[in-house]
């Protein structure tokens, strides 16, 4: 049973997450994994909790 963790910035809608989950699941189904065994966990992160190159993403211009 694959478990896929997706960390991303906040702001995506439930419809966008659903579309992404369907697409990812479809790819696993293509390689023989039963659809009901694909688990996807979304973690929405505030940009102030994410740094790139030593700068918080919330500070990037």
Rosetta blueprint (number, residue, H / E / L):
1 X L
2 X L
3 X E
4 X E
5 X E
6 X E
7 X E
8 X E
9 X E
10 X L
11 X L
12 X L
13 X L
14 X H
15 X H
16 X H
17 X H
18 X H
19 X H
20 X H
21 X H
22 X H
23 X H
24 X H
25 X H
26 X H
27 X H
28 X H
29 X H
30 X H
31 X L
32 X L
33 X L
34 X L
35 X H
36 X H
37 X H
38 X L
39 X E
40 X E
41 X E
42 X E
43 X E
44 X E
45 X E
46 X L
47 X H
48 X H
49 X H
50 X L
51 X E
52 X E
53 X L
54 X L
55 X E
56 X E
57 X H
58 X H
59 X H
60 X L
61 X L
